Amino acid sequence: MTANTFTSVSLEPVLVSVSVERVARLHDLALAAGERAVSVLAADQERVSRLFSRRGRPDSEVFAAVPHHFGPLTGAALIDGALATFECRTVESYQGGDHTVLVGEVLGMSLPRPDASPLVFHGGRYRSTDW
């Protein structure tokens, strides 16, 4: 899935959060899995974001089209060429309106492309970071 919001929660311990729409196809799986990976996409990965955000598409179709590897700590898929990647274990979940906020402890992270610009989606469209 593509998430609009990925947020730092705490530095000690290192916690992050992501909000998942409760009607999303992957909502229940995200809650049950207990572990997950987050790939922060770079500006040149808009196509990847669009593929993962399409409703109703088969996961096998997306993963066949997107180069990826599996994290050493969780076995969850990480997108190749991402700006940063995180492997997390869920420690809390909260109902927030039509979303569930998943708080995860960061088990590991990497910065494969530390000098790349981030992919930004704001105001209903992808935007350049050259504001």
Secondary structure, 3 states (H helix, E strand, C coil): CCCCCEEEEEECCEEEEEEEECCCCCHHHHHHHCEEEEEECEHHHHHHHHHHHCCCCCHHHHHHHCCEEECCCCCCEEECCCCEEEEEEEEEEEEECCEEEEEEEEEEEECCCCCCCECEEECCEEECCCC
